Amino acid sequence: MDSSENGYGFSTRAIHAGEHTDPTTRAHNTPIYQTSTYAFDSLEQKEAVLNGETGWLYTRGGNPTTSAFEAKIAELEGAEAAVAGASGMAVIMAALRSLARTGDHIVASDSIYYWANIYMNEEAPLDQIGVTRVDMADLDAVRAAIQPNTKVLYTEFLSNPGIKIVDIPALARIAREHDIIMIVDNTFTSPYLFRPLEHGAHLSLHSATKYICGHGDALAGVISGDKALIDPILRQIEVLGSCISPFNSWLLLRGIKTIELRMERHCDNALQLARFLENQPEVVRVNYAGLESHPGHAIAKRLMGGRYGGMLSFEVEGGAEAGNRLANELKLCAHAVSLGDVSTLVWPFGEELVRVSVGCENPQDIIGDFEQAFEATKAQAV
Ligand SMILES: *Cc1c(COP(=O)(O)O)cnc(C)c1O
């Protein structure tokens, strides 16, 4: 699971990479550099900063707390560079704007995050950017969708909310054959379970709001790849003004230190809940990458080393209404959007899927809560 070039394991790097004792105070933890600007002592110093050689100029374009977070993520993703933004959508939009403009074309998965979907369907056409949506599990369909002006192949690895699984190495080969930049939204797996750049993708992005933060208390995004791709994304973040706040960078530095511990628990809990749900008479289908019944299980097993993440979804008899009633009966788990939190979050989607972001609580308590909710909804039906 670890891919360490310096010999340190994943948790060690999650805790230490990018951080060092503060040189002026010897503070052991990275401070929150809550400043908008930076003052110069000399013209030489100013010139070095303006030339991009060292230091910071203005927090929209960079901040020491944020730089520590970006360096840590680059190390964990196995990337040359990373840049953070105000949210997952902020980095998605900055990345797409850096790569595809008027007259260009994007091949995007037909199963992606709600607001990324809105961009592809509604906003990109307004900017005369062509978008072809494909089922990325169908490699021939992906090849057929590529046009001479295609600039970007955009997909999630485990998709939201259907937990569809795609073969990232195979897609990356297609992208590279056609000189197209492949972007993977890696939010559902976290860099602990999967690192797209190791499998040929050019850019790996996260809604850091989710597993990287881990505690549901900050919105943020981060994207990693070669410096030549990351620098233009930072430029877009500066133009759009969608920078992250130093305080949020600090919350992320704090949250990500425990990512291995949390992900292991998310994985254990999700597998137990998936097996429990599979045995419920009211449940028609469970989508979890760790279940042998999942059509993408073999790919997930090959790429994720036997761990399958904390996200699952299931179909309940009676469709969307039954899903809503079930979510409403939960007492411990929250009926809420978002994911990757230490608390279990449950969200029914219109299309009769109930999505569960399985938290880090004790597994018997999560399962017990679902058990009582199924009982309560059954009692209502009688
Ligand atoms: C939440 C999410 C996003 C968007 O991230 P924000 O931080 O909410 O802007 C993008 N992709 C996926 C898979 C997500 O779950």
The ligand as an SDF file (V2000), in Angstrom:
LIG
                    3D

 15 15  0  0  0  0  0  0  0  0999 V2000
  -17.7780   16.7100   -2.6610 C   0  0  0  0  0  0  0  0  0  0  0  0
  -17.1770   16.2760   -3.9330 C   0  0  0  0  0  0  0  0  0  0  0  0
  -16.6720   17.2050   -4.8520 C   0  0  0  0  0  0  0  0  0  0  0  0
  -16.7740   18.6980   -4.6460 C   0  0  0  0  0  0  0  0  0  0  0  0
  -16.0410   19.1080   -3.5350 O   0  0  0  0  0  0  0  0  0  0  0  0
  -16.4020   20.4100   -2.6720 P   0  0  0  0  0  0  0  0  0  0  0  0
  -15.2910   20.4560   -1.6830 O   0  0  0  0  0  0  0  0  0  0  0  0
  -17.7510   20.1650   -2.0640 O   0  0  0  0  0  0  0  0  0  0  0  0
  -16.4260   21.5520   -3.6240 O   0  0  0  0  0  0  0  0  0  0  0  0
  -16.0770   16.7350   -5.9900 C   0  0  0  0  0  0  0  0  0  0  0  0
  -15.9970   15.4060   -6.2580 N   0  0  0  0  0  0  0  0  0  0  0  0
  -16.4780   14.4930   -5.4150 C   0  0  0  0  0  0  0  0  0  0  0  0
  -16.3530   13.0460   -5.7470 C   0  0  0  0  0  0  0  0  0  0  0  0
  -17.0900   14.8810   -4.2230 C   0  0  0  0  0  0  0  0  0  0  0  0
  -17.5860   13.9670   -3.3890 O   0  0  0  0  0  0  0  0  0  0  0  0
  1  2  1  0
  2  3  1  0
  2 14  2  0
  3  4  1  0
  3 10  2  0
  4  5  1  0
  5  6  1  0
  6  7  2  0
  6  8  1  0
  6  9  1  0
 10 11  1  0
 11 12  2  0
 12 13  1  0
 12 14  1  0
 14 15  1  0
M  END
$$$$
